[in-house]
Amino acid sequence: MRPPARATDVQVANFPYQDEAAMAEKDGKKRKRQSTAAETANKKVAGEAAVNASNIKVNFTNDSGLHPVLVSSPGLTAPSIPFQPYAKALSSKHGNAVPNPATHDLILQSSQHPRLDYTASPSSLDQHLSHYVAVFDPATNQLHVSPAHHVNMRCVPRAAAQENAKDDGRRTYAQQREQLGKEFGTKKAKKAIASKTVNAITKGQNQGGKKTDVQAAILDSIADNTADAPKKEDLESDALASKPIPRPNLAAENAEDVYPFNTMIPPGDARLVQVKDWQEKARTDENIIFSHRFPASRVNEIGKSDDILRLKALRYLTLLLEFHDALQNAGRAGKKVPKKDVLSQRLAAWPGPLVDSVRRRFATEANELPKWHMDNLYTHMCALSLFVDGWTTDTSNLKDDLKMENKQITQYFHELGCKVGALTERERENRKLGKAQAAVVKMASLKLPLEFPKQRVRRRK
């Protein structure tokens, strides 16, 4: 990096305005009239007036005085303690000169911390780099540029530094082998030695012994650097928020509070779901025609009760099933919403605002449902089936309605944190099913604690 010349003036170029009429005549096109000064904003950035008022004078200072120091502390928090500087000339001819970034290496050292020793030294990556500090003075309209030293800060526990300074002859044979492994061992050997050190610290604490200065310094440093790190609960919550499932309440104490009604059905949609006609027909044993097995096998029982929320959940699930049937294939496991008139005709029995809300909720702005959006639709239907059946449901009806395999529908219930298994012997007898029929029936139950599938991590090639 070449330093700028001394006292260099930077001239601000003034470009004369060309006559607009002449320009229009030249290219034969009409140009938009340039805005006047009255239309421009009156606010200016701080320092803009000083910069535009006159030229900026750049002063490059490289005298024999002291120079500033730039300190990088990757992974560390720089302490507010004094440092002792040490300079080393790069060649013998500069041995008696004042330290300069171009002729000397600078090292900062401090032992003012109670437990740690800090050392800031030049990096090997800075051999072909030059660092500068520039300060602009708006009062004099001058920019002062000066070379600067650049060092990287590191720290070590004081007790460890004292032990390393001892004579190697006092070390045992095993300690000498361990030190050689740290310096010249393979990656596997260095990892084993580091693991041994961590285990030694943990073992001393588990035995109730006092922490040494080295252990205390390391643990304090870890605590300071991880104080702002996200907690495990926050990471799990963020991971679940990005998955195509209803947002679960991880702090719930009961299974029915994990997926509340308002999470699965927005309040605006719930007001548009009418269930009075289903109640009247169910209580008078009047037939209600359905295209799907799940609502047809449950509407009479729920309609005769006074549980309005379960009936609304069943009707909303019926709408999602019919919305799913109206979708068109779009390739690569995705679907797309048909045109507005076709969708209105397929779902003519439902209120238009409710259908439009479902479309906007589960489809993209381009009226498409890629794999993530389809998974989101399926998991919402599974959650609604759990709500309707009291958080334990037979997956076979919904599987047949969605034309899925057992493995696929089971995976969607697993994503919700459910436990999926076969019928118990008592459940089989209550349903009066044979063993062959019971073998294909799977029951999904939402119980605490929730068991979400672990994310698969691909091995790096």
C-alpha positions in Angstrom: 0.0 0.0 0.0 1.7 3.2 -1.2 1.3 6.1 1.3 -0.1 9.4 -0.1 2.1 12.3 -0.7 2.6 15.0 1.9 0.2 17.9 2.1 -1.6 16.8 -1.0 -4.6 18.9 -2.1 -7.6 17.0 -3.4 -9.3 19.3 -6.0 -13.1 19.0 -6.3 -13.9 18.8 -10.0 -16.7 21.2 -11.2 -18.5 19.9 -14.2 -20.2 22.7 -16.2 -23.9 22.2 -16.9 -24.7 21.8 -20.6 -27.6 23.7 -22.0 -30.7 21.4 -21.9 -32.2 22.8 -25.0 -29.1 22.1 -27.0 -29.0 18.6 -25.7 -32.6 18.0 -26.7 -32.0 19.3 -30.2 -28.9 17.1 -30.5 -30.5 13.8 -29.8 -34.1 14.7 -30.8 -35.6 13.6 -27.6 -37.4 15.6 -24.9 -35.8 15.4 -21.5 -37.5 15.7 -18.2 -37.0 19.1 -16.6 -34.4 19.0 -13.9 -35.8 19.6 -10.4 -35.1 23.1 -8.9 -33.1 23.7 -5.8 -36.3 24.4 -3.9 -37.5 20.8 -4.4 -34.4 19.3 -2.9 -34.2 18.3 0.8 -32.7 20.9 3.1 -31.1 18.3 5.4 -27.4 17.5 4.9 -25.2 14.9 6.3 -22.9 16.0 9.0 -19.6 17.3 7.6 -21.1 17.6 4.0 -21.1 21.4 4.1 -17.4 21.5 5.1 -16.4 18.9 2.5 -18.2 20.8 -0.4 -17.3 24.3 0.8 -13.6 24.0 -0.1 -10.8 21.6 -0.8 -9.7 18.9 1.6 -6.1 19.0 2.5 -4.5 15.6 3.2 -1.5 15.5 5.5 0.6 12.3 5.6 2.6 12.1 8.8 5.6 9.8 9.0 7.9 11.6 11.4 10.2 10.1 14.0 7.6 10.3 16.8 5.4 7.6 18.2 2.7 6.0 16.1 -0.8 4.6 17.0 -1.4 0.9 17.5 -4.3 -1.1 16.1 -5.1 -4.1 18.3 -7.2 -7.1 17.1 -8.7 -9.4 19.7 -10.5 -12.2 17.9 -12.5 -14.3 20.4 -11.5 -12.1 23.3 -12.8 -9.1 25.1 -10.0 -6.5 25.3 -9.5 -5.6 29.0 -9.1 -2.1 30.3 -5.6 -2.5 31.7 -2.2 -0.9 30.9 0.2 -2.6 28.6 4.0 -2.5 28.4 5.4 -1.9 24.9 8.4 -3.7 23.4 10.0 -2.9 20.1 12.3 -4.9 17.9 14.1 -3.5 14.9 13.8 -5.4 11.6 17.4 -4.7 10.8 20.5 -3.6 12.8 20.7 -0.1 11.1 17.4 0.8 12.7 18.4 -0.4 16.2 18.7 3.1 17.8 15.8 4.7 15.9 12.4 5.5 17.2 10.0 2.5 16.6 8.2 2.9 13.2 5.7 0.5 11.7 8.0 0.1 8.6 11.2 -0.6 10.6 10.1 -2.2 13.9 7.9 -4.9 15.2 5.9 -3.9 18.3 4.8 -6.2 21.1 2.4 -5.3 23.9 2.4 -7.3 27.2 0.4 -7.0 30.4 0.2 -8.9 33.7 -2.2 -6.5 35.4 -5.1 -9.0 35.1 -5.6 -11.1 38.3 -5.3 -14.4 36.5 -4.4 -13.9 32.8 -1.4 -12.7 30.9 -2.1 -10.7 27.7 0.3 -10.5 24.8 -0.3 -8.6 21.6 2.2 -9.4 18.8 2.3 -8.9 15.0 0.8 -11.5 12.8 2.6 -13.3 10.0 -0.2 -12.3 7.6 0.8 -8.6 8.0 4.2 -9.0 6.4 3.0 -7.5 3.1 0.3 -5.2 4.6 0.5 -1.6 5.8 -2.0 -0.1 8.2 -2.9 3.6 8.6 -5.1 5.7 10.8 -6.9 8.7 9.2 -8.5 11.5 11.3 -10.5 14.3 9.7 -10.6 17.7 11.4 -13.7 19.6 10.2 -12.4 22.9 11.8 -9.4 23.1 9.6 -10.7 20.9 6.8 -7.7 18.6 6.9 -7.3 14.8 6.8 -4.3 13.6 8.9 -3.0 10.1 7.8 -0.4 8.3 9.9 1.1 4.8 9.7 0.0 2.5 12.6 1.3 -0.7 14.1 -1.1 -3.7 13.9 -1.0 -6.6 16.5 -3.2 -9.5 17.5 -4.0 -10.1 21.2 -3.8 -13.5 22.9 -4.1 -14.5 26.6 -2.9 -17.4 28.7 -3.5 -18.3 32.3 -0.7 -17.1 34.5 -0.1 -20.3 36.3 0.2 -22.2 33.0 2.7 -19.6 31.7 4.8 -20.1 34.9 4.7 -23.9 34.5 5.9 -23.6 30.9 8.8 -21.4 32.0 10.1 -24.1 34.4 12.9 -26.4 33.4 11.9 -29.3 31.3 14.1 -31.6 33.4 11.7 -31.3 36.2 8.9 -32.8 34.2 8.1 -36.5 34.2 8.5 -38.6 31.1 4.7 -38.7 30.5 4.6 -34.8 30.8 7.4 -34.5 28.3 5.6 -36.8 25.8 2.4 -34.8 26.3 4.3 -31.6 25.5 5.8 -33.1 22.4 2.4 -34.2 21.3 1.0 -30.7 21.7 3.8 -29.3 19.6 4.4 -31.9 16.9 1.5 -34.4 17.2 -1.1 -35.2 14.7 -4.6 -33.7 14.8 -6.0 -36.8 16.5 -3.2 -36.8 19.1 -3.7 -33.0 19.9 -7.5 -33.6 20.2 -6.9 -36.5 22.6 -4.6 -34.3 24.8 -7.1 -31.4 24.8 -9.9 -33.8 25.8 -7.7 -35.2 28.6 -7.1 -31.6 29.9 -10.9 -30.8 29.9 -11.7 -34.1 31.6 -9.1 -33.4 34.3 -10.7 -30.0 35.1 -14.2 -31.6 35.3 -12.9 -34.5 37.5 -11.4 -32.1 40.0 -14.6 -30.2 40.4 -16.8 -33.4 40.7 -14.5 -34.6 43.6 -15.3 -31.4 45.5 -11.7 -30.1 45.3 -10.8 -26.5 45.0 -10.4 -25.0 41.6 -6.8 -24.1 40.7 -5.9 -20.7 39.2 -5.7 -22.2 35.8 -9.1 -23.9 36.0 -10.7 -20.7 37.4 -9.2 -18.6 34.7 -10.3 -20.9 31.9 -13.8 -21.2 33.3 -14.1 -17.5 33.8 -13.0 -16.8 30.3 -15.5 -19.3 28.9 -18.3 -17.8 31.0 -17.5 -14.3 29.7 -17.4 -15.4 26.1 -20.6 -17.4 26.3 -22.7 -15.0 28.4 -24.4 -13.7 25.3 -24.7 -17.1 23.5 -28.3 -18.3 22.8 -29.7 -20.9 25.2 -30.6 -24.4 24.2 -34.3 -23.7 24.6 -34.0 -20.6 22.3 -32.2 -22.7 19.7 -34.8 -25.4 19.8 -37.7 -22.8 19.6 -36.0 -21.1 16.6 -35.5 -24.5 14.9 -39.1 -25.5 15.3 -40.3 -22.0 14.1 -38.6 -22.6 10.7 -40.2 -26.1 10.3 -43.5 -26.5 8.3 -45.6 -27.2 11.4 -47.9 -25.2 13.6 -46.0 -23.2 16.2 -45.8 -25.5 19.3 -46.0 -24.1 22.9 -42.9 -25.7 24.4 -43.7 -24.4 27.9 -47.1 -26.2 28.0 -47.8 -28.4 31.0 -50.6 -30.3 29.3 -50.8 -31.9 25.9 -53.9 -30.0 24.9 -52.0 -26.7 25.4 -49.2 -27.5 22.9 -51.3 -26.7 19.9 -54.0 -24.3 21.0 -57.1 -23.7 18.8 -56.0 -20.2 17.8 -52.6 -21.5 16.6 -54.2 -23.9 14.1 -57.1 -21.7 13.0 -56.6 -17.9 12.9 -59.3 -16.0 14.8 -60.5 -14.3 11.6 -61.0 -17.7 9.9 -62.7 -19.1 13.0 -65.4 -16.4 12.9 -66.2 -17.4 9.3 -66.6 -21.1 10.1 -70.3 -21.8 10.7 -71.4 -25.0 12.4 -75.1 -24.3 13.3 -76.3 -26.3 10.3 -74.2 -29.3 11.1 -75.5 -29.2 14.7 -79.1 -29.2 13.6 -78.7 -32.0 11.1 -76.7 -34.1 13.6 -79.3 -33.7 16.3 -82.1 -34.7 14.0 -80.1 -37.6 12.5 -80.3 -36.0 9.1 -77.7 -37.2 6.6 -74.7 -34.9 5.8 -72.9 -35.7 2.6 -69.1 -35.8 2.7 -66.3 -36.6 0.2 -63.9 -37.7 2.9 -64.0 -40.5 5.6 -62.5 -38.5 8.5 -65.3 -35.9 8.9 -68.1 -38.4 7.9 -67.2 -40.7 10.7 -67.1 -38.0 13.4 -69.7 -35.3 12.6 -72.7 -37.0 14.3 -70.9 -37.6 17.6 -69.4 -34.1 17.8 -72.4 -32.4 16.3 -74.7 -33.7 19.1 -72.4 -32.4 21.8 -72.0 -28.7 22.8 -68.2 -28.6 22.0 -68.3 -25.8 19.4 -64.5 -25.6 19.1 -64.1 -29.3 18.1 -66.9 -28.9 15.6 -65.3 -25.8 14.1 -62.0 -27.6 13.9 -63.7 -30.5 12.1 -65.3 -28.2 9.6 -62.1 -26.3 9.0 -60.3 -29.6 8.4 -63.0 -30.5 5.9 -62.3 -27.3 4.1 -58.6 -28.0 4.0 -59.3 -31.5 2.6 -61.4 -30.1 -0.2 -58.9 -27.3 -0.9 -56.2 -30.1 -1.2 -58.3 -32.0 -3.7 -58.8 -28.8 -5.8 -55.0 -28.3 -6.2 -53.3 -29.1 -9.5 -50.0 -30.9 -10.0 -47.0 -28.6 -10.6 -44.1 -31.1 -10.6 -41.4 -32.0 -8.1 -43.8 -32.8 -5.3 -45.4 -29.4 -5.5 -48.9 -28.2 -6.5 -50.5 -25.0 -7.6 -53.8 -23.3 -6.9 -56.2 -23.3 -9.9 -57.5 -20.1 -11.3 -59.9 -18.1 -9.2 -63.0 -19.0 -11.1 -62.2 -22.7 -11.0 -61.3 -22.6 -7.3 -64.6 -20.8 -6.5 -66.6 -23.4 -8.5 -64.8 -26.3 -6.7 -65.4 -24.7 -3.3 -68.8 -23.0 -3.9 -70.2 -24.3 -0.6 -67.7 -22.3 1.4 -67.6 -18.5 2.0 -65.4 -16.7 -0.5 -63.4 -14.7 2.1 -62.6 -18.0 4.0 -61.4 -19.7 0.9 -59.2 -16.7 0.0 -57.8 -16.7 3.5 -56.8 -20.4 3.2 -55.2 -19.8 -0.2 -53.1 -16.9 1.1 -52.2 -18.8 4.3 -50.8 -22.0 2.7 -49.8 -20.9 -0.9 -47.1 -18.5 -2.1 -47.8 -15.2 -3.7 -47.5 -17.0 -7.1 -50.4 -19.3 -6.0 -48.0 -22.3 -5.8 -47.4 -24.9 -3.0 -43.8 -26.2 -3.1 -42.8 -29.0 -0.9 -42.4 -26.9 2.3 -45.9 -25.4 1.8 -47.4 -28.8 1.1 -45.8 -30.2 4.3 -47.1 -27.2 6.2 -50.7 -28.0 4.9 -50.4 -31.7 5.8 -49.1 -31.0 9.4 -51.9 -28.5 10.0 -54.4 -31.2 9.0 -52.8 -33.7 11.3 -52.8 -31.3 14.2 -56.6 -30.6 13.6 -57.3 -34.3 13.5 -55.6 -34.6 16.9 -57.7 -31.7 18.3 -60.9 -33.3 17.0 -60.1 -36.7 18.5 -58.9 -35.5 21.9 -55.1 -35.7 21.0 -55.2 -39.4 20.2 -56.3 -40.2 16.7 -56.5 -43.1 14.2 -54.3 -42.1 11.3 -56.0 -44.5 8.8 -58.9 -42.2 7.9 -56.8 -39.2 7.2 -54.3 -41.4 5.3 -57.0 -42.6 3.0 -58.4 -39.1 2.5 -55.0 -37.7 1.5 -54.1 -40.9 -0.5 -50.8 -41.4 1.4 -48.9 -44.4 2.6 -48.6 -45.3 6.3 -44.9 -44.3 6.4 -45.6 -40.8 5.0 -48.6 -39.9 7.3 -46.7 -41.3 10.3 -43.8 -39.0 9.5 -46.1 -36.0 9.6 -47.4 -36.9 13.1 -43.8 -37.5 14.2 -43.0 -33.9 13.1 -45.7 -32.7 15.5 -44.0 -34.5 18.4 -46.5 -37.4 18.5 -45.8 -41.0 19.4 -47.2 -43.3 16.7 -47.8 -47.0 17.4 -50.1 -50.0 16.9 -53.3 -50.7 18.7 -53.1 -52.2 22.2 -55.0 -55.4 22.9 -57.7 -53.6 24.8 -58.2 -51.0 22.0 -58.4 -53.9 19.5 -61.1 -55.6 21.5 -63.1 -52.4 22.0 -63.1 -51.8 18.3 -63.9 -55.5 17.6 -61.1 -55.8 15.0 -59.3 -58.9 14.0 -55.6 -59.2 14.3 -55.0 -58.7 10.6 -57.2 -55.6 10.5 -55.5 -54.1 13.7 -52.1 -54.6 12.2 -52.6 -51.9 9.6 -54.1 -49.4 12.1 -51.7 -46.8 13.6 -52.6 -44.6 16.6 -51.0 -41.2 17.0 -50.9 -39.7 20.5 -49.6 -36.3 21.7 -48.1 -36.7 25.1 -45.6 -34.9 27.2 -42.6 -34.8 26.9 -42.8 -34.1 23.2 -40.4 -36.1 21.0 -39.5 -34.3 17.8 -37.4 -36.0 15.1 -33.7 -35.2 15.3 -32.3 -33.4 12.3 -30.1 -35.5 10.1 -26.6 -34.0 9.6 -25.0 -34.9 6.3 -21.4 -36.1 6.6 -18.9 -33.8 4.9 -17.2 -35.4 1.9 
